[in-house]
Amino acid sequence: MRDTSSWRERLSNALWKVWPSETDLNKTTFCDVELGLYLLSQLAPEAPAKSLWVLLTGYQFPVTEAQNWSEEQRHMLGNARHILTQFRSEYSWEKAIRRYRQINELEVLRGYDIDEKLEHFSAREVSICSEREEIYADTLSKPLKHRRKTIKWAEAGSYECPDGKYRRTVRIPEELVLPLPKGHNLEGKTQREAIAVSWEDLMETARWMDSLSGDRWEQRLSRVRLELFDPDNDSLAPAETLTLDGLMHLIGMVSSGKSTLMDILAVWAAKQKLHVTIVVGDVVGALNRAKLFARLGISVAPILGASNRERHTNRLHRTLTAEEPLAQLEQEHIGFQWLSTACPLSELRSDVSVPFKMGKQPCLNLTAIADSDEENSDGANKSKTPKTYACPIYSACPFHQAQRDLVDASIWIATPASLVYPRVAPQINSEYIRFAELVYRHSNLVIVDETDQVQVQLDSLFCPSQKLFGSGGDSWLGQIQQQVVQQLNQQGRGQLADTDVNSWCQAHGMLQMAMNRIYALIFKQEPALDPWIKQEQYFTDWLILSKLAIKLSGAPKDSRDNHSGYRKLMGLFESYIDDPLGNRSKSRLSELTQQAILKDTNDNLLGEDLKQWIVENKQADVSLTEEQLKEVILQLAFALLVAVLQSLINQLLRDWKYVESPLRLEGQSSMLFHSPPRDYEAIIPAAPMGNVLGFQYLKSSDSKGGDLRFFKCMGVGRWLLLHLHELFAAEGIVGPHVLLLSGTSWAGTSPGYHVQVPVAGVLRSPEEELKAIEDSTFEFNPFYDKEGRPISVSGAGQRRVAALKEILDKLAKPGGLGGDSRLERERDELPESRQRILLLVGSYDQAKVAQEHLENLRPDWRGQTVRLVPDDDEFESQWLGNESSLQRGIVHKFASTGAWILIAPLMAIERGHNILNEENKAAIGAAYFLVRPHPRPDDISYAIHSIARWAIANYANTALLASKCEAGLPTIDGAGNSFRDRAYRRWRYLLSLPMIYSTLPNKDTNSDLKAVSWNQLVSIWQVIGRLIRGGSPANVVFCDAAFARRTAFQEDRGDEPQTSLLVSIKQLLSPYFATDSESCITERERELVRALYGPFYSAIKDIGGIDEEV
């Protein structure tokens, strides 16, 4: 985070003396507007004044004005993106410059004239702070310093510190005042040489690793073949040297040795004194990789956040217990040293022996008792905040071990979340800096594992969404309510003795009441609410209240900000939104909100009070009929309830860490918790349609209520991945070389998995392994109920569970005359070391249902079936001795459980863990897809990934950007308006798209049906990847009739992409394996698809059981 405010001081001091008291434009906005206009005058002096916001969005549009910018001009824009983040939307910038030019009191102060159309602007001579242009030039041309948090270290003595609502006393002895910790070098590099490593050097490194660990590194690497594209054509050729220079994208089929290459390359680089950062999918994976490097004597440390320590510790315990069940009290893992929750100050408390709660340790919040007494005794100083000090034990504190170890570590291991959220501790560096920037400045090489999955995670981090309420029992707040009530009842509400827990529970209870009122309003199907509860619409408190302000003021919609009545109402509404329950200061609207929560809108008193407020606050010249007044009353009530809902959700998320343990809410956290820090607004482009947040109501197709979901689109998350090598290039700092690795990151039109970086090369498995994998078989085998109807789980609605059980009956019931069941026959035909079967379902709940049904149906199978459970499963299955379930993080131990059936959700097992037998081959020989995979109707992720892919694909699309430009060339304002308008239309289309497979559009090569099919192809192939390790063929059976409906229903016409996901996938891949030279598919694309999906296509083109439409 940069210091973006101190530059104003010189200007503000001069303006302070003459600043008019009667103006609603503050000095900060005044200074920022002029800085923006100065920037525009330096970058595009002929561009309209209103176009500045386009430059601040972060997209590198190929506009005519930018063609000849110098490095200095690009640096100016980079600085402005840090300072002027509030102007990244057309509305906010135009609103600011309109106010700037229209306030008469500022006439003598304004440094710029702007015409009425907000197009032409020019500098004017001013006598007050006449040197302001020099200030603007210095601000934009000089490096922006980081904000700093200067801390004062405590010395020996007695200190007070907060502990909830109490203050505790600690006494620090002289011997615990330790030397200060080392800090990171933040200078960065102005140039980096390319990294070149020969394959022989990697083999030599592998042999060195074997000499220390005996993990067969040389053998594993020897089976990997590297092929790179010839820069002059589209052909692949064997390569003996890997050269990393900037961003490089390598792909390799599942099981091709990508992880092996990553680990050996990291070790080689560390031995060459290069700094490496590895990005993996989860924390336990990061800790296990750290253990690997530490065993080799290489200094390593993980990048971890301070929250979720207990959860990560439990996960690590479970992993180790699965490996050594009899050594639960003697577990050793280097990861534990970075997951400690211990606070040394807890042992120095003089009043109580209870340790400080995690997250409430007074690391930076010690107040010397002498200082405190002095402040209290000196009346003149009573209003001053006492000085606070940092704990002097930091250099040996176990809680902060990871932060300290990172300073000297040669290898850092991060997850996408730990790159984005945590910052370097102020005890290490006083500068506010996130780890993503530190990696950019410090690392020579960044290796990203499972790049496509990391891309999906980053998109979601910057655009989190959640189903809040709805039917089906899977809504976040519905599950939270059940757990809270259960835990409070079990402990006699004893948790409420904690002030933080009590406050959170009060907010939670009020939120549930507010939601009941909102649903009650929706169910009345009042036409007044139609603009907000239609499926394609999203709404927020501000949007609803803004429309009400227009209606009650009579302001023209297009120029509402110039209307005094509108501004007055919005002033009331915006103050209210900040405090809808009146916790800080009471208002009439906050009183009405509490009434709206407690009373139905049909209540006469509430209706009269709302009516009175409307009549008192509307413009006198605005007349409303009785019918219009009734509509406005309903809309105001709805807006007040939405405002309090939004406020209470924020409170629950903010204070979650205080209740997670007391109410046993581990594993229930939401993606909404983490808004990306504002630091990234300067380097990550805004969402292409503009940053949006809101609620969306999805009406159910049956008679029951619909679902309410919430989303926040704050930027294009994948930009961080695709530009990690150049994020801060505008500051003259060269980034690390970045290697992207994945088995499915070239995925056609998949919005989530396809990584939009050209592929430089391919990693291949040995030919004999590939030939063995090509012996895999696919079969469509639907089952039929007693009436002869095909059994379909997908799309079955309320019959989904019954349909799943019916399929399991067909698979598990003994054959005729007591013969073996279908699954037993399948098992017995597999090679002896691979006689295990994977049953794939749609969720963890379905896995539980399936296991219980199987064991009831076949009691003799008890102990022979295992279901996968989440890592945070409350039952803590495996490490408490329950052998019927297995945490996702230790699924690789399945082969040692003695069971032969594993039941798992498809998305939980698609990648990340190899399930091997003693021969180091895939332990599972067959997989049965009991459910056809498909996005949930209430899942917004398809829209989020689609709009992110659209943004990357189109921000340099000259034809699209010039669609609103007169000369046919993209200009700043024309490009910005064209891009955002097209993106907004695309976003609205995606939000309104029913995620029903058979209805998805399929008219062109970029159709939604094809995009969804590419997504599912990746997921299915990643799952099958668990079955083909070590060159093992797999038997795959698709049981859900929804995989090929026409065939299952025995219709006259065969299946086509619209009716069969399997046919769709087959037709997607087929052109890449055809020999037709007239195809629009390039030779490079053929090479890539054949390398990644060759065995998959070999199996699916010959799939049995499907009648395909010719």
C-alpha positions, 0 to 999 in steps of 0.5 A: 500500500502506497502513501497516497495522501501526504502529497496533498499536504502542501496544497491543502495547507495553502487552500485551508486559509481560503477554503469556503465554508459553504461547499460540499466538495472537500479539499481532498476531492478538489486536489484529486480532481486537479491531479487527474486533470493534470495527468490527462493533460500530460498523457492525452491533452486532446482527450475529453476531460470526462475520459480520465476514468478509462485510464484508471481502470487498468486495461492497457487499451490500444488507444491512439493516444497511448501509442507513443507514451514514454516510460515516464508517462507510463510511470505517471499513470502507474502512480495515478492508479495508486492515488485515484482509485476512487475514479475508476468508474465513469459515474464517480469521475463525472460526478466529481468534475461536475461538482468541481466546475459548478461550485461558484465558491471555488472559482478563485481556487480552480486550476482548470476550466472545464466546459459544460459537456465535460470535454474541453479543459484547460489550465488557468492561472491562479494566485493561490498555490500557484506552484500546484502544477509542480506538486502534481508533476512531482507526485506523478513522476517520483516513486510513490513510497509505501505507507509505513507503520512505525512501531516502538518496541517495549522495554522491560517493565509492566504493561497493560493490554486489551483482552476483550472488554478487560485490560490485563497486565503483563510484566516483561523481564529484562532477559526477554527483551530480544534483539530486533528481527531482520527485515526483507530487502524491498528494493527490487531489480531493474533487470533480470537475466534469463534463467537457463538450465540444461536437462542434464543439470536437472538430472544431476540435481535429481541424483543429489536429491536421491543421495539425501532422500532416496525418493527416486527423483532421478528415475521419476525425471528420466521418464519425463520428456520436454518438447518446445515449440519451434519459434518459426513454426508450430512444430514441437521438438525435443529440448535439452535446455529449459530457458525462462525469460518472463512468462512461460506456459508449459503443459503436460498430460495428467501424470506426465511429471509436472510436479517432479519437474517443479520440485527439481527445478526449485532445488536446482535454482536454490542451489544456484542462489536464486530465490524461488516462490512456488504457488500450490493449491492449499496450505497442507500441500504447501507445508508438505512441500516445505517438509520435502525441501527442508529434508534436503537441507534447503531453507524454506518457509511458507507464506501463511496468513494469521487466521485459520491456524487451528484449522490448518493444524487439525488438517495436518494432524489428521494427515499424519495420523492417517500415515501413523495411526499409533503415533498420534502423540508423537507426531513430527512435521516441520509444518507445526513450527509455523502453525503455533498459536502460542503467545509468550505474553500469556505466560507473563500475565499477572492477573489470570492464567488464561491465554490470550485468544488467537487473533487478540494477542497484544503483539502491537498493543502494549501500554506502559503502565507508567505512561498510562498513569501519567496520562490519567493524572495529567488532565491536559492529556486525558484526551490523548491516546496512550502510547502503544508498544510492540512485544519485544519477544517477537524475535523468538515468538512461536506464533510469528515463526513463519514471518521470521523464517521467510526473511532468509528462506531460499524457497517460499511456498504460497497459496493463491490466498496467501499471496493476495491477503497477508502483508509482511508483519510491521515488526519485520518491515515497517512498510505496508506491503502484501506478499504478492508484491514482495514476491515480485520484488524478491523472487527470481523465479515463480513456479505455479502448480495446477495453473488452471486451478490457481486461475479459478481461485484468483477469479473467485478471490476477486469476485466472491459469491455465495448463496445466502438463503434458499431451499435445499438446505445448502444455503450458507446462512441456513447452515449457519443458523442450524449450527448456531442454534445447535451449539447454543442449546448444547452448552446452555448458551454459555458461549454468550458470556463472551461479549464478542460471541454475544454481539455476533449472535445478536447480529445473527438473530436480527439478520435472520429476522430481516431475511424473513421479512424480505422473503415475506415481501417477495412472496407477496409478488408485489409489482412494485418489487419486480425491478429488483427480484427478477432473475436477471436483475441484481440490487443493493441498498444504494441502487434501490434508494437511488431510484427512490431518490429520483422518484421522490425528487423528480430529478432527471435520471441522466442529470440527477447529480445536478438536482438539489432535491436528489442530492439532499435525499441521497445525503440522507440515504448515504448517511443511513446506509453507513449505520442502518440500525442507528448503532452510532447515531439515531435517525428516523430511517434507522428507527423505521428499519427496526420497525420493519424488522419487527413488523410486517409491512401490512402493519398499519402503524409501520405503513403510516410511519413510512408514508409520513417519512416519504411525504415529509422528505419528497420534493414539494412539487412531486405528486404521488397518487395513492397507488404510487405512494403504496408502491414507494412505501413497499420499495422503501421498506424493501430498501431498508431491509436490504440495507440492514441485511447488507450491514449485518452480513458485513458484521458477521463476516468481520467478527467471524474469527471470534465465534468460529471456535466457540460455536464450532463453525470451522469449515463453514466460512464463506468466500465473502469473508475476504474482499481483496485488499485495496492495494490491488486496485492499482495493479488489477483491472476493475471488473470489465462491467465496472466493480459491482456488488449486489444481491440477486434473487433466483425464483425456483421453478417449483412452488417453493421460494427462491434463492438469494445470493450475494456477489462482489465483483472487485476486479479480474483476479486472473490478471495477477497470474497472467501478469505476475512477471510485470505487475509493477513494470510501470515503477521500473521494477522487473518482475520474476520469471514465471513458469506456469504448469498444468495438465489442463490449462489449454482447454478450448473455450472453457471460461475457468480452466483455459489460461490465456497465455500461449503454450511454449512447450509440452511435457510428455510421459514415456510412449509405453505409458501412453499406449497403456493408458490408451487401452482405457475404456469408456461405456455409457450404461444407464439403468432403468427403474421397475417401470422401464424408465431410465434413471437420471440423477441430474435434473431429477429435482426432489427425486435426486436422492431416490434416483441415486439410490436406485442406481446404487441398487442396480450396481450393488444387488447380487446377481441372479441365483445369488451371483456377484453384483455388477460392482463385484464383477467389475472389481474381480476383472481388474488387475489384482493390485488395482481392484478398487472402484471409485463411485462419483457423486455430486456432493459430500451429502450425496456421498454420505447418502450413497455409503449409508445406502450401500451398507444397508443394502449390503451389510457384508460390505461394511468396512469395505466402503469409504466416503470422502469428507471435507478436510474440516469435517466435524466428525474428524473421521479418520484420526478418531478411529472411524474407518468409514470416511476419509478426509479429502486431504489424505485421500492418497491413503485410500489404498491402505484402508483395506476398502475397495469402494471409494465414494467421492464428489467429483470436484473434491477428487479431480486433482491434487492427490495421487492414489497409488498402490505398492507398485506406484501405479494407480490403485483404483482401476475403475470409476462409475459416474453416478451423476452427470457433472453440471454447474448448479443453477444458483452458482454464479461462478460460470458468469464470473469466469466467463466475464474474466475470460471475456475481458482478457480476450477483448481489452485489446480488440480494436474492432470492439473498442472502436465501435463508438469512435468516429474515425474508426480508431479507438480513442480513450473515451470511445474505447472505455465506453465501448468496452464497458458497455459491451461488458455490461451487456455480456454480464447481464446476459450471463446473470440471466442465463439459465444453467440448464444443460439442454437449453444452453445456446449452441449456435457458434464455436464460442457457445455457452454449451461448448464452454460448459462442455470444455469445463466438464471435460477438464473435470472428468479428465482430471478425475480419470487422471487419478486412475491412469498414474504409472501408465495404467488403463482405466475402465470408466462407466457413465451411469446417469441417464442424463449423460445421453438422454435420447439413447437412455430413453431409446428415442428414434433420433440419436444423441447430439451435443444438446442432449448429451454431454459425452457427445458434446465432448467427443465433438469438441475434441474430434476436429483436433484429431482429424486430418482435414487441412481445411480446418480453422484449427491451427497445427499448434492447437492440434499438437496441444490437444493431442498431447493433453487429451489424446488418451481421453479422445481415444476412449470417448470416440469409441465409447460404447452404449451411445446412439449418436445422431449422424 
